[in-house]
Amino acid sequence: MKQTVLRKYARLIARTGINVQKGQEVIISCDLDQPKFVELLVDECYKAGAGKVTLRFNYQPLEKLHVRHQSVRTLSEVTEWEKARLQYYVDTLPCRIYLSSEDPDGLKGINQKKQAQADRKSWPIIKPYSDAMENKYQWCIAAVPGVAWAKKLFPELPKGRAVEKLWEAILFTSRVTDDPVAAWEAHNRSLSTRCEYLNSLHITELHYVGKNGTDLRVGMIPEAVFKGGGETSLKGVFFNPNIPTEECFISPMRGKAEGIVYATKPLSYQGQLIEDFSVRFENGKAVEVKAKKNQALLEEMISMDEGAAYLGECALVPVNSPISESGILFYNTLFDENAACHLALGMGFADTIRGFEDKTLDECRALGVNDSMIHEDFMIGYEGLDIDATTADGKTVPIFRSGKWAF
């Protein structure tokens, strides 16, 4: 891929993604797949005004070794120096960039129960730091190709060509055009306009019906609003948390979901794929899950904590979005969630509550925003999905027909 194009992408992430402010620190979390691009990204962060850029590298084979050889006690330990680092993040609120390139099957064979035990033990220690930073800092998830990921998508191609083809798909769906910043400004306006219409309806319930058997009703929080595209942090900085994004999303009312929903794409969770699955809800809680592949992992996921079995997000995405029309199944949530309507199990978003700036996190959760250590999106949209909204005045308004916007 041409360096000039990659630099445009790096500049987009630095300036439109996190929108780094003069003197801010930036922390980039990435795998070992694209060091040259990471170098470009660091350079663009500095050119945008960053005071310091720090890298944190991930590597799936090492994760597997740690889980295999460490005890649950050691895996779950949050050492004093790690607590000091988390407190530093709370005090300084650095921008965070997450570059995704991992193998969708890269943690296959890992001891699922051991990893889940460790995560459950460490979360109560990490949670107060996470809550203290909620909605206060800029962050952005973007992607670069990894060889294993590219070969998963394009197995018939040589490694080099597969990586190049994945670059092309990432850049196209991320709107890296001649002027990416202008393209994203226009895209944000479009998503904002659609959210304004949805919010004008005062929706109390969404009813999902699919020819594949989906029949699910989800209740809304009266104070919640649909959001999409860029967001503004509590520090007053506008940023784009996902590149790419196509969704209009809302946090539903915890405890108000009835029926069954069938996933239409695989879910990559903890580096493993869960495929061909369904989730049945009663009184808002996932009470039954079925999967043809990795059912035990799905069951483990919804039992991570009390909130893991409840919905935290409803997101609307038409099947004619650019990502969907690319015809590529990415096996990566960042992309696949923006190709289809999706739901998320686990944590909801406090910033979907109207006037959240003047409320505490606990107050937003008391209104019905779900709390959990996980937030896992799974895709339910396809050409056979219809969605109706019930409004506060009792009307039924079509939102989706045959997988596309009905307005």
N, C-alpha and C positions, 0 to 999 in steps of 0.2 A: 504494500500500500504506500502511496506517495506520502512523503514526510509533510508536505504542505497541507494535505488533507487531514492527516493525523494531528497536526498542530492546531488546525481549526477545531477539531474535536476536543483537544486538551483545553483550548481557550474557552470553548463552550462550557465545559465542566467547571472550570475555575471561575468564570465570570457570570454565567447564567445559572449553573448548577448550585454551587455553594455561595456565589457572589461574595467572595472574600473581601473583607474590608481592610483598609490600611492598618498594618501592624498586627493583624490577627494571626494566630497560629493555625496551621492546617495539619491534620493527621490523615495520612492516606493508608488504608488497609488494602492489601492486594496479595495476589498469589505470585508465583515466580515466572509467569508466562510471557510477559511483555515488558521487559526492563527498559527498552528504548522508549516506549510510549510513556512509562512512568517518569522517565527522565524529562520528556517533553512536558508532562503534566506538572512536575515540580517547577520547571522553568516558568510555565504560564502562571502558576500560583504566585511565584515571586513577582512576576511582571504585573500581576493584578494588585499587588500591594501586600502580600503576606509577609509577616515579620519572621516567621520560622516555619519550615515544613519538615515533618517527621514521618518516617515510613514504618509500618508494621506489616511484616510478611507472614503469610499463611502457607501451609504446605500439607496437603491431605495425607500423604504417606506418614508424615510425622504424627499427625493427629491419631492415626490408627495405631502407631507404636505406643503413644502415650496411654491410650485406652487399654491396650493389651497388657502393658507391663506395670502401670501404676495401680495402686489400690484405689478404691472408691474414696477413701479418706483423703488421699493425696490429690486425686483428680479434683475433688470438690474444694480443696483448701484455697482460701483467698488470703494470701500472705500480707503482712504489714506493708511491704513495698507496693503491692498491687492496690491495697486500700489507699495508700498515699497517692498513687497515680490517678485513681478514680476521684479522689478529693481535689487533685490538681485540675482535672477536667471540670468539676463542679465550679471551682473558683475562677477558672480562666475561660471556660466555654469555647474551646477551639472548634474550628470548622472540621467536619468529618467527611471524607470521601471514601466510599467503599467500591473498589473495582472488582467486579465479579468475572471470573474466568474458569471456575473450578469444573472438574469432571462431574456430571450429574450422578454418576455411579461411583464416584471416587472413594466413598467410605463403605462400599459394599462389604459385608462380612464383619463389620465392627460389632462389638458387643453392645447391642441396643439398650438392654436393661442397665448395664453398668454405666453407660454414658448418661442415661436418664436419671439414675440415682445421684450421680455426681452433680448434674445440673440442678436437681431439686434441692440439694444441700447447699449449693453455693448461691442460689438465687436470693434467698432472704438477706444475705449479706450485701449483694450487689444492688438489690432493688432500691434502697434509699438513695443511693447515688444516682441511679437512673431516673427516679422520680424527680430529684432535685434539678435535673437538666432538662426535663420534659418541656418541649416547645421553646426553649430559650436559645438554641444554637442552630446554625445552618448545617445541613448535611445533604449529601447526594449519593445515590447509588447509580452507577453506570457500569458498562461492561467492556471487556476486551477479550479477544479470542484466546483460548487455551487449546493446545493440540488435541488433548483427549476429548474436550467438548466439541471441537470442530469435527473430529472423526466420528463422533456420535451422530452428528447432524448429516454429515456427508461421507458415509463410509466408503463410497465408491471412488473417492478422489484421493490422490496422494496427499501426504500431510501438509505440504506447503500450499497446495491449491485449496485444500479444505480450510485452512486458516485464512487464506485470502478471501474465500467466498463468505466466510463468517464475518470477516471485517466489513465486507460490502453490505451484508445484511444489517449489521449493527449500525453502521453509519447512515444507511438509508432510513431505517426506522427511528433513528435518533435525530432526524432532520438536519444532518450535517450537509447543508447546501452551500451555495456560493456565499450566503450570509446567514449562518446558523442562528446568530443572536436575533436578527430580524424575524427569521422563521419561527423562533420560539415565542417571540413577543406576540405574533399573530395567533399562534396556537393557543397561548394562554388566554387571549381575548375570546377565542372561540369556546374554550372550555368554560370560561367564566360566564359567558352568555347563556350556555345551556344549563349551568347550575342555577342561575338566576330564575330561569323558567321553572325548573323543578322545585325550587324553594317557594315560588309563588303559589304552588298548588297546595301547600300545607298538608303533605302526605302523612297519613297515620299508619298505613300498612302497604307493603308490597306483596303481590301474589305472583309467584313464579309457576308457570305451567309449561311442561315440555313433552314432546311426543315420546321421549325416552323414559317417561314415568315420573319425571319431576313434578311435584305438586307441593309447594311450600309457601306458607304465609309468614311474613316477618314484620313485627311491629316496630314503629319508629318512636324515638324520643321526641316529645313535643318541642323541646328547645334545640333540637339538632338541625343542622343544615348540610346540604350537599356542597362538597368542595371539589376542585379539580385543578391540575396544573400547579402553578407556583403558590407558595405560602409565605406568610410574613411571621417571623419569629417574634417572641415577646420583647426582644430588643429592637424591634422595628426594621429588621432587614428582610427584604424580599428574596426568596431563593426557590429553586426547583429541586425537590427531594428525589425525584425519579427521572432519569433520562434513559429510555423514552417513557412517556406516559400518555394514555388515551382515556383515562377513567374519570367519571364523576362518582364520588364515593360519599358515604355517610356512615356513621356509627349507629347501629340499631339499638333498640331497647333490650337490655339483658333480660332474659326470661320470657321473651315474646317471639317464639318461633315454633311453628307446628307443621309437621309433614315430612316429606322425604325429598332429597335432592341427589341427582346423579352427576358425578364429575365427568367432564367431557375431555379433559386432558390429564396426563400424568402429573403427579406432584413430586417434586424433588425435595425431600425432607432429610436433614442430617446426612446429605451426600448419598441418599438412596432413593430410588423411584418407587412411589406407591401408584398403582395403576388400576383402572377399571373399578372404581369404588363409589359407594353411596353412603350418605349420612342421613339418619332419621332423627328428628327432633320432637321432643315433648316438653311443654312448658319451658321452651327456650333452650333446653339442654340436649346435646347429642347423646341419645340413649342406645343407639345401635349403629355400628359401622360394618360395612362389608367391602372387601377388596380381593380381587383375583391375584394381586401381587403385593406382598408385604402388608397383609392385614395386621399382623402383630405389631408392626411399626406404627400403623395408623391408630391402633388401640392404645399404644404407648403414648402417642402424641396427644390424644384427647384426655389423658389422665395425668399429664405433667403437673397440673394443679387444678384447683376448683374451677377457675375461669377458662381453662383450656377447652372445655366441652361446650362453651357458649360462644355466640357470634360476636365479633368485634367490628365487622365491616361488611357493608353491602356496596358493591361497585358495579357501575353500569358501563359497558363497553360494547359497541356494535361489532358485528362480524365483518363489516366492511372497513374496519380500521386498517391503517397501513400495515401493521404487524400481521393481522389476520390475512390480508390480501397477499402478503409475501408468500403464503403457502408453506411456511417453515414452522415445524414444531420445534421450539428452541430447547425444551427440557430445562428451562430456566425461568423461575417465577417472574423476574423483572420483565421479561418479554411476553411470556405466555399469559400473564394476568392482564396484559394490555392488548390481547387479541380476542378476549371474550369476557362476558360478565363473570364476576367471581364473588365469592364470599370469603371471609377470613374467620377462622377459629382463633379465639384468644383475645388479646388486648385490643381495646377500641381506642379511638382518637379523641382526646379531650378537646382538641381544637376544632372539632366539628360542632361543639356546643356554642350557640349564639352568645356572644359576650364572654367567652371563656377567659379573655384577658383580665376580667375583673373577678374571676372565680378561682378558688384553689383546685388543685387536682382532685382532692377528695370530694369537693362539692360537685365537680363534673361527674365523677363516678357515682355519686349518690343519685344523680338524675337518671342513671341507667347506662352509662358508658362502662363496658366490661373491663375488668382488670385481670391480667394474666402474665406469666413469664414468657408466653409464646405469642406470636402473631403469624399464622400460616394461611396464606391465600390458596384457595383451590378453585379451579375454573369450572363453570357450569354453563357458560353460554355456547350457543351453536345456532344453526339456521332454524331449528325447530322450537326455539324458546320464545314464549310470549310472557310479558310482564304487565300487570295492571296495578294501578295505584288507587287506594281508597283515600279520599281527601277528608279533611276535618268536617266539611259540610255534607258528607255522606255520598259524594259522587264517585263513580268509577271512571278513571281516566287511563286510556292505553298509553303505556310508556315504551314497550317494545312489541314489535310484531315480526315473527320469523327472524329473530335475532338482530333486528335493526331498530333504530329509533322510530317511534310511531308519530313523532311530531317534528 
